[in-house]
């Protein structure tokens, strides 16, 4: 009987060790995952690392008028040909406006004077607002980036803002009519 007990104990220990060991060649698939899902080996695998440049490549900036009301968004999207700027505005006075980037991460209505000085790295677009007061336009800015380690980055210690000026007069703070913070000061 003692021999039989030893064999049972040995058998149980061996089963437990086998259950605890892992097969390094076994595929690592999450429970419930569809194993058929990625049959196309020609597609590159996507990285799941948080904070990568690819995940930072698009920013949505709320744009405020001089009455502190949101009038739209500026979408900054990093691309191969440069930084894409898409302006979506509503209820804006018709006429010509000029878009500028400023060297301080503040944009306080009504004057937006705390936005600082204009950043002159890129030709900034002028836009024509129609009678309906709606803007939906996209521009590519070749010398700017939202990626922190790139030349011409808007991700600086002092931050950056986007200011839209009325076309009348010069670009002094008296004609700053819309603003938003791209990156706040760090």
URTA-V986336 format. One record per pair of residues at least 12 apart in sequence whose C-alpha atoms are under 7 Angstrom apart, sorted by the first residue. I is the first residue (numbers start at 0). J is the second residue. Records with the same first field share a line. If there is no record, write none. Layout:
# URTA-V986336
I=J / J
This chain:
# URTA-V986336
52=146
56=76 / 77 / 145 / 146
57=75 / 76 / 77
58=74 / 75 / 76
59=72 / 73 / 74 / 75
60=72 / 73 / 74 / 179 / 180 / 181
61=73 / 179
62=177 / 178 / 179
63=177 / 178 / 179
64=108 / 176 / 177 / 178
65=108 / 109 / 110 / 176 / 177
66=108 / 109
67=108
70=88 / 89 / 90
71=87 / 88 / 89
72=86 / 87 / 88
73=85 / 86 / 87
74=86
77=144 / 145
80=141
81=139 / 140 / 141 / 142 / 143
82=139 / 140 / 141 / 143 / 144
83=137 / 138 / 139 / 140
84=137 / 138 / 139
85=136 / 137 / 138
86=134 / 135 / 136 / 137
87=134 / 135 / 136
88=133 / 134 / 135
89=132 / 133 / 134
90=132 / 133
91=132 / 133
92=132
93=128 / 129 / 130 / 132
94=127 / 128 / 129
95=125 / 126 / 127 / 128 / 165 / 166
96=125 / 126 / 127 / 163 / 164 / 165 / 166
97=124 / 125 / 126 / 163 / 164 / 165 / 166
98=123 / 124 / 125 / 162 / 163 / 164
99=117 / 123 / 161 / 162 / 163
100=117 / 118 / 159 / 160 / 161 / 162
101=114 / 115 / 116 / 117 / 118 / 159 / 160 / 161
102=114 / 115 / 116 / 117 / 118 / 157 / 158 / 159 / 160
103=115 / 157 / 158 / 159 / 160
104=157 / 158 / 159 / 160 / 180 / 181 / 182 / 183 / 184
105=160 / 180 / 183
106=160 / 178 / 179 / 180
110=172 / 173 / 175
111=172 / 175 / 178
112=172
114=160
120=142 / 143 / 151
121=140 / 141 / 142 / 143
154=182
156=184 / 185
157=184 / 185
158=182 / 183 / 184 / 185
159=180 / 181 / 182 / 183
160=179 / 180 / 181 / 182
161=178 / 179 / 180 / 181
162=175 / 177 / 178 / 179
163=175 / 176 / 177 / 178
164=176 / 177
